[in-house]
Amino acid sequence: MIDFSSIKHYLLNQVEQTVHDFELIKPGMSILCAVSGGPDSTCLLVVCHYIRQKYNLKLAIGHVHHGLREKEADKDAIFVENLANMMNIPYYIDHVNVIEYKKENKLCLEEAARDLRYNALKKMCKKNGHHAIALGHNSDDTAEQILMNLLRGTGPQGLTGITPKRNIEPTKSNKSQNTSIQIIRPLIHQSRKNIICFLKDLNLSYVIDNSNQDTHFLRNRIRHSLLPILKSYNPNIKASLNRLADIQRTDHNWLETFSSSIFKTAILKIDDENIILNQQILSENHLAVVRTLLRNAIFHVKGNLRRITHDHIKTLSKWVFLTNKSRYMYLPDNIYVKYDGKKIHFTKNLSKIKKKSFPKFLFCIKNTGKLLISERNMILDIDLISRDLVNITNESKNDPLIFKNNAYFDADVISFPLFVRNIEQGDRFQPLGMKGHQKLKKFFSNLKIPGPERARTAVLVSNEKIIWVIGYRISQFAAITPKTKHVLTCKYTPITDA
């Protein structure tokens, strides 16, 4: 057995400096090391064992079996268990079903795996009384994360990269106890190259996850394709991205600290599922502060900021500064925002909102172009093109999925101005593929669309006729035919992930 506490290596000194600079570890802490068996987590475990005596730490190993790689994942679990036995450290394992969770929550595979991994580690911590979860993220991960955020579309917060330390928000049942679990990342300033060299110098083995080579995943494409290209322009691109993260993190922390007292003053009412802010107090502050306060309000009711885009925050900010009219918006994950000219109300449970709470709206579209409709949380992009640029067969014309987010109309049948409005009592239209007209109520009933979804549906109207139930079906009246010469295209984009 190797005496890890007696090892001398430059990486250990650097990690100790990171631990000191960011106050990652306090004497007497109980730490759960998340170990997958890969090089990063294996190095992490050795590092924590090395400083164990200095900080009088209690260590344990947590391993999450995602159920994705079958026999390979089983071998990883055995490797980690053997590592735990060799180092005489308590070992926990949790099996999760990523595929099932992905389907139930409509997430991508990476998001689903991440959610379940963190949930499993938090559960291990709470059950066994650990204060922190140590993760093996390194400086390469930070560089890759910043590029991922840039490609998806991000603001300053997305440029902060992966933080060395953060608190996990306690569950609602624990909020009154002011207890939280810390996430710490002692290797955050180490490169992947340094980590591999460290393990090689110590003659330590580790496992390789072949899925890290799968370029179907964005992170892997960035790692194996984009970063090498960027490196040809700047050999120190990873260091530059980490420097950017450090600068942005400092500025972001200052802005959060500065805004916190204003946030408290602006709150008119708050509970677990609602928060109401005073518009006047918000409007007296700089736009950067207002955007921070809006994000904080959304985070309070939603629990995270996933799928909250710059367009969402930009639109809400305009309400604060430029209008006193009543407005409302739907945000991802069942979040509803209502503005009455004096107060901005954020609430989580959309199903509790009555239909009469939805204010009516009407937009006039006089020409082609792009239109943001904040009342329905969407963008419409309208263009006029030649018929030969549209590849729609007779078979696809009868497929409603073809027209879910993209609509194609006979430009000679419809005319400007077009109107976008709420659905109204008694609305009728002729769904694509049908000979007769149908009430929207019957149309929604056939599709089994729930009441709240019906109430927030918008329609596109030409010459007082509904030509598109947006996001569902176009009208047969306006559909293109073999005689069509010009096509009006209309693309519907819900404001979600960039």
C-alpha positions in Angstrom: 0.0 0.0 0.0 1.3 3.4 -0.9 1.7 6.0 1.9 0.0 8.9 0.1 0.7 11.3 2.9 4.5 11.0 2.3 4.4 11.8 -1.4 6.3 14.9 -2.6 5.2 16.4 -5.9 4.9 19.9 -7.3 1.2 19.4 -8.1 0.4 18.8 -4.4 2.0 22.1 -3.4 0.0 23.9 -6.1 -3.3 22.3 -4.9 -2.5 23.2 -1.3 -2.2 26.8 -2.5 -5.6 26.6 -4.2 -7.1 25.1 -1.1 -5.6 28.0 1.0 -6.5 30.8 -1.5 -10.2 29.9 -1.8 -10.6 28.5 1.7 -11.9 25.2 0.3 -11.2 23.1 3.4 -11.5 23.8 7.1 -10.0 21.7 9.9 -12.2 18.8 10.9 -14.4 18.7 7.8 -16.0 15.5 6.6 -15.5 15.3 2.8 -17.2 13.1 0.2 -14.9 12.6 -2.8 -16.8 12.0 -6.0 -14.7 9.3 -7.7 -15.6 7.9 -11.1 -12.2 6.1 -11.5 -11.0 8.4 -14.2 -7.7 10.3 -13.9 -9.2 13.5 -12.5 -11.1 11.9 -9.7 -8.3 9.5 -8.9 -5.9 12.4 -8.6 -8.5 14.2 -6.5 -8.7 11.3 -4.0 -4.9 11.1 -3.7 -4.7 14.8 -3.1 -7.4 14.7 -0.4 -5.7 11.8 1.3 -2.4 13.7 1.2 -3.8 16.7 3.1 -6.0 14.5 5.3 -3.7 14.6 8.3 -2.9 18.3 8.0 -6.6 19.3 8.2 -7.8 16.3 10.3 -10.2 15.4 7.6 -12.8 12.6 7.5 -12.9 11.2 4.0 -15.4 9.0 2.1 -15.8 8.0 -1.5 -19.0 8.4 -3.5 -19.5 6.6 -6.8 -22.5 7.0 -9.1 -23.3 4.2 -11.6 -25.3 5.8 -14.4 -26.4 2.5 -16.0 -25.2 3.7 -19.4 -22.0 1.8 -20.3 -23.0 -1.6 -19.0 -20.0 -3.9 -18.3 -17.5 -1.0 -18.6 -19.4 0.9 -15.9 -19.4 -2.2 -13.7 -15.6 -2.5 -14.1 -15.3 1.2 -13.1 -17.3 0.6 -9.9 -15.1 -2.4 -9.0 -12.0 -0.3 -9.6 -13.2 2.5 -7.3 -14.3 0.0 -4.6 -10.8 -1.6 -4.7 -9.2 1.9 -4.5 -11.4 2.6 -1.4 -10.4 -0.7 0.2 -6.7 -0.1 -0.5 -6.8 3.4 1.1 -9.1 2.2 3.9 -11.8 4.9 3.1 -15.6 4.3 3.4 -17.2 3.8 0.0 -20.8 4.4 -1.2 -22.3 3.6 -4.5 -25.6 4.7 -6.0 -27.2 3.2 -9.1 -29.3 5.6 -11.2 -31.3 5.3 -14.4 -30.3 8.2 -16.7 -32.3 7.1 -19.7 -35.6 7.0 -17.7 -34.9 10.3 -16.0 -33.9 11.9 -19.3 -37.3 10.9 -20.9 -39.3 11.9 -17.8 -37.8 15.4 -17.6 -37.2 16.0 -21.3 -33.4 16.7 -20.9 -30.4 15.9 -23.0 -28.3 12.9 -21.9 -25.6 15.1 -20.4 -28.0 17.2 -18.3 -29.8 14.1 -17.1 -26.6 12.4 -16.0 -25.4 15.6 -14.3 -28.7 16.0 -12.3 -28.7 12.5 -11.1 -25.0 12.5 -10.2 -25.4 15.6 -8.1 -28.6 14.3 -6.5 -27.0 11.0 -5.6 -23.9 12.7 -4.1 -26.1 15.1 -2.1 -28.1 12.2 -0.8 -24.9 10.4 0.3 -23.8 13.6 2.1 -27.0 14.1 4.0 -27.3 10.5 5.0 -23.7 10.2 6.3 -23.2 13.7 7.6 -20.5 15.0 5.2 -19.9 18.8 4.9 -18.7 19.0 1.4 -18.5 17.2 -2.0 -15.0 17.3 -3.6 -15.1 17.2 -7.4 -12.3 16.6 -9.8 -12.9 19.5 -12.3 -9.7 21.0 -13.7 -8.7 24.1 -15.7 -9.3 22.3 -19.0 -12.9 21.8 -17.9 -13.2 25.5 -17.2 -12.0 26.4 -20.7 -14.4 23.9 -22.3 -17.3 25.1 -20.2 -16.7 28.8 -21.2 -16.7 27.8 -24.9 -19.8 25.7 -24.5 -21.6 28.7 -22.9 -20.4 31.0 -25.6 -21.6 28.7 -28.4 -25.0 28.4 -26.7 -25.2 32.1 -26.0 -24.3 33.5 -22.6 -23.9 36.7 -20.6 -21.2 37.6 -18.1 -22.2 34.9 -15.6 -21.6 32.2 -18.2 -18.0 33.4 -18.5 -17.2 32.8 -14.9 -16.5 29.2 -15.8 -16.5 26.5 -13.0 -16.2 28.0 -9.6 -13.7 26.7 -7.0 -16.3 26.6 -4.3 -20.1 27.0 -4.0 -22.9 26.1 -1.7 -25.7 23.8 -2.7 -29.0 25.4 -2.0 -30.6 23.5 0.9 -33.9 21.8 0.4 -37.0 23.6 1.4 -37.4 21.5 4.6 -33.8 22.5 5.6 -33.9 26.2 4.7 -34.8 27.3 8.2 -31.8 25.5 9.6 -29.3 27.5 7.4 -27.4 24.4 6.5 -26.0 23.7 3.1 -23.5 21.3 1.5 -20.4 22.8 -0.2 -19.0 21.8 -3.6 -15.2 22.1 -3.6 -12.8 21.7 -6.5 -9.2 21.5 -5.3 -7.9 20.7 -8.8 -9.6 23.6 -10.5 -6.2 25.3 -11.4 -4.5 22.1 -12.6 -4.4 21.2 -16.3 -5.5 17.7 -17.5 -1.9 17.3 -18.7 -0.5 17.9 -15.2 -2.9 15.5 -13.7 -2.0 12.7 -16.1 1.7 13.4 -15.4 1.1 13.3 -11.6 -0.5 9.9 -11.8 2.2 8.6 -14.2 5.0 9.8 -11.8 3.3 7.9 -9.0 2.7 4.9 -11.1 -1.1 5.0 -10.3 -3.6 3.4 -12.6 -7.0 4.8 -13.5 -9.9 3.9 -15.9 -10.7 5.5 -19.2 -14.3 6.4 -20.1 -14.6 5.8 -23.9 -17.7 8.0 -24.0 -15.3 11.0 -23.6 -14.3 10.3 -27.2 -17.9 10.4 -28.5 -18.2 13.6 -30.6 -22.0 13.5 -30.5 -21.6 15.4 -27.2 -20.8 19.1 -27.5 -18.2 19.1 -24.8 -16.3 16.4 -26.6 -16.5 18.2 -30.0 -15.1 21.3 -28.3 -12.3 19.2 -26.6 -11.2 17.3 -29.6 -12.0 19.6 -32.5 -12.5 23.2 -31.6 -9.8 23.7 -28.9 -7.0 22.3 -31.2 -8.1 24.8 -33.9 -8.1 27.7 -31.4 -4.7 26.6 -30.1 -3.3 27.2 -33.6 -4.3 30.9 -33.1 -3.3 31.1 -29.4 -1.1 28.3 -28.0 -2.2 29.4 -24.5 -5.9 29.5 -25.3 -6.8 27.4 -22.2 -4.9 29.7 -19.9 -6.5 32.8 -21.5 -10.0 31.3 -21.0 -9.2 30.5 -17.4 -7.9 34.1 -16.9 -11.2 35.4 -18.4 -13.1 33.2 -16.0 -11.2 34.6 -13.0 -11.8 38.2 -14.1 -15.5 37.6 -14.7 -15.9 35.7 -11.5 -14.5 38.6 -9.5 -16.7 41.2 -11.2 -19.8 38.9 -10.9 -19.2 38.4 -7.2 -19.0 42.1 -6.6 -22.2 42.8 -8.5 -24.0 40.1 -6.6 -22.8 41.5 -3.3 -23.7 45.1 -4.3 -27.1 44.0 -5.4 -28.1 41.9 -2.4 -29.2 44.8 -0.2 -31.2 46.3 -3.1 -32.8 43.0 -3.7 -34.0 42.8 0.0 -35.4 46.3 -0.2 -37.3 45.6 -3.4 -39.0 42.5 -2.1 -42.7 43.1 -1.3 -43.6 39.5 -0.7 -41.8 36.2 -0.7 -42.4 32.5 -0.1 -41.2 29.2 -1.6 -43.1 29.6 -4.8 -43.6 33.3 -5.2 -41.7 36.6 -5.1 -43.0 40.1 -5.7 -40.6 43.0 -6.5 -41.2 46.7 -6.3 -40.9 48.1 -9.9 -40.0 51.6 -8.7 -37.0 50.5 -6.6 -35.8 48.4 -9.5 -36.1 51.3 -12.0 -33.9 53.5 -9.8 -30.9 51.3 -10.4 -28.5 50.6 -13.3 -29.6 48.1 -15.9 -26.8 45.7 -14.8 -28.2 45.7 -11.3 -31.8 45.2 -12.5 -30.8 42.2 -14.6 -29.1 40.7 -11.6 -32.2 41.2 -9.4 -34.5 39.7 -12.1 -32.2 36.6 -12.4 -32.2 36.3 -8.6 -36.0 36.4 -8.4 -36.3 33.7 -11.1 -33.7 31.6 -9.4 -35.7 31.9 -6.1 -38.9 30.4 -7.6 -37.3 28.1 -10.2 -34.3 26.8 -8.2 -31.9 27.3 -11.2 -31.5 29.4 -14.3 -31.5 26.7 -16.9 -33.1 27.7 -20.2 -33.4 31.3 -18.9 -31.9 33.3 -21.8 -30.8 36.9 -22.4 -34.0 37.5 -24.3 -36.0 36.7 -21.2 -34.1 39.0 -19.0 -33.9 41.8 -21.7 -37.7 41.7 -22.1 -38.3 41.8 -18.4 -35.9 44.7 -18.0 -37.8 46.7 -20.6 -40.9 46.3 -18.6 -39.1 47.9 -15.6 -37.8 50.9 -17.5 -40.1 51.5 -20.5 -43.7 50.6 -19.7 -46.4 50.9 -17.1 -48.8 48.6 -19.0 -49.8 45.3 -17.6 -47.8 42.5 -19.2 -47.0 38.8 -18.5 -44.5 36.2 -19.7 -44.1 32.4 -19.4 -40.7 31.1 -18.6 -39.4 27.6 -18.9 -40.2 25.0 -16.3 -43.7 26.3 -15.3 -42.7 29.8 -14.2 -45.1 32.7 -14.8 -44.2 36.4 -14.5 -46.8 39.1 -14.3 -46.3 42.9 -14.3 -49.0 45.4 -13.4 -47.1 48.6 -13.7 -46.0 48.7 -10.1 -45.1 45.2 -9.1 -43.4 42.2 -10.8 -44.8 38.9 -9.6 -42.8 35.7 -10.2 -44.6 32.4 -9.4 -43.8 28.8 -9.9 -47.0 26.8 -10.1 -48.6 27.8 -13.4 -51.4 25.3 -12.9 -52.8 27.4 -10.1 -53.2 30.5 -12.3 -56.7 31.0 -13.6 -57.4 31.5 -17.2 -58.8 35.0 -16.5 -55.4 36.0 -15.3 -54.0 36.0 -18.8 -54.3 39.5 -20.3 -55.3 39.8 -23.9 -52.9 41.1 -26.6 -52.9 41.9 -30.3 -49.9 42.5 -32.5 -50.1 44.0 -36.0 -47.4 42.7 -38.5 -47.2 45.1 -41.5 -44.3 43.5 -43.3 -41.7 40.7 -43.3 -39.1 40.6 -40.5 -38.6 39.4 -37.0 -41.0 40.1 -34.1 -40.5 39.4 -30.4 -43.8 38.6 -28.7 -43.0 38.7 -25.0 -46.6 38.0 -24.0 -46.3 34.6 -25.5 -42.6 34.2 -24.9 -41.7 33.7 -28.6 -40.2 35.1 -31.7 -41.8 35.1 -35.1 -39.6 35.4 -38.2 -41.5 36.1 -41.4 -40.0 36.0 -44.9 -41.2 35.9 -48.5 -39.5 33.4 -50.8 -40.0 31.6 -54.2 -42.0 28.4 -54.3 -39.1 26.4 -55.7 -37.1 27.0 -52.4 -39.7 25.1 -50.4 -39.3 21.3 -50.4 -42.7 20.1 -49.2 -44.2 16.9 -50.7 -47.9 16.0 -50.7 -47.1 13.4 -48.0 -45.4 15.9 -45.7 -48.2 18.4 -46.2 -50.5 16.1 -44.2 -47.9 15.7 -41.4 -48.8 18.2 -38.6 -45.2 17.9 -37.2 -43.9 19.6 -40.4 -45.8 22.7 -39.4 -45.2 22.8 -35.6 -42.5 25.5 -35.6 -42.4 26.4 -39.3 -45.3 27.4 -41.4 -45.5 27.9 -45.2 -48.4 29.9 -46.7 -49.5 30.8 -50.2 -48.5 34.4 -50.4 -51.1 35.2 -53.1 -53.9 34.0 -50.8 -53.0 35.9 -47.6 -52.0 39.5 -47.3 -50.6 42.0 -44.9 -51.2 43.2 -42.3 -51.2 40.0 -40.3 -52.2 39.9 -36.7 -51.1 37.8 -33.8 -53.6 37.5 -30.9 -55.0 35.4 -28.1 -57.5 32.7 -29.0 -61.0 33.9 -28.5 -64.3 32.3 -27.6 -65.9 30.7 -30.6 -62.7 30.8 -32.8 -62.8 28.4 -35.8 -60.4 27.4 -38.5 -59.9 24.8 -41.2 -57.0 22.5 -40.0 -54.6 21.4 -42.7 -55.9 18.2 -44.4 -59.6 18.8 -43.5 -62.4 19.8 -45.7 -64.6 21.6 -43.1 -64.0 24.1 -40.3 -63.6 23.2 -36.7 -63.8 25.1 -33.4 -60.5 25.6 -31.7 -62.1 24.1 -28.6 -62.7 20.8 -30.5 -59.3 21.0 -32.1 -57.5 21.2 -28.8 -59.7 18.5 -27.3 -58.8 16.1 -30.1 -55.1 16.8 -29.4 -55.6 16.5 -25.6 -54.1 19.9 -25.0 -54.5 20.9 -21.3 -56.4 24.0 -20.3 -53.4 26.2 -19.3 -51.7 25.4 -22.6 -54.8 26.3 -24.6 -55.2 29.6 -22.8 -51.7 30.7 -23.7 -51.8 29.6 -27.4 -51.6 32.4 -30.0 -53.0 32.5 -33.5 -51.9 34.2 -36.7 -54.7 35.9 -38.6 -55.0 37.2 -42.2 -58.1 38.8 -43.6 -60.0 37.9 -40.4 -59.2 34.2 -40.9 -57.0 32.1 -38.7 -54.1 30.8 -40.8 -52.0 29.3 -38.1 -52.6 28.0 -34.6 -49.0 28.7 -33.7 -47.1 25.7 -32.7 -49.8 23.3 -33.7 -51.4 23.5 -37.2 -51.8 25.8 -40.2 -55.1 26.3 -42.0 -55.9 24.5 -45.2 -57.2 27.9 -46.6 -53.6 29.3 -46.7 -51.7 26.2 -47.6 -49.4 26.1 -50.6 -50.5 24.2 -53.7 -48.9 23.2 -57.0 -50.1 26.6 -58.4 -48.4 28.6 -55.6 -45.7 31.0 -57.0 -44.6 32.8 -53.8 -44.4 31.5 -50.3 -44.7 33.4 -47.0 -42.6 31.5 -44.4 -43.1 32.0 -40.7 -40.8 30.5 -38.2 -41.9 30.2 -34.6 -39.1 30.1 -32.0 -39.9 29.7 -28.3 -37.5 31.6 -26.1 -35.7 28.8 -24.4 -32.2 27.5 -24.7 -29.9 29.5 -27.0 
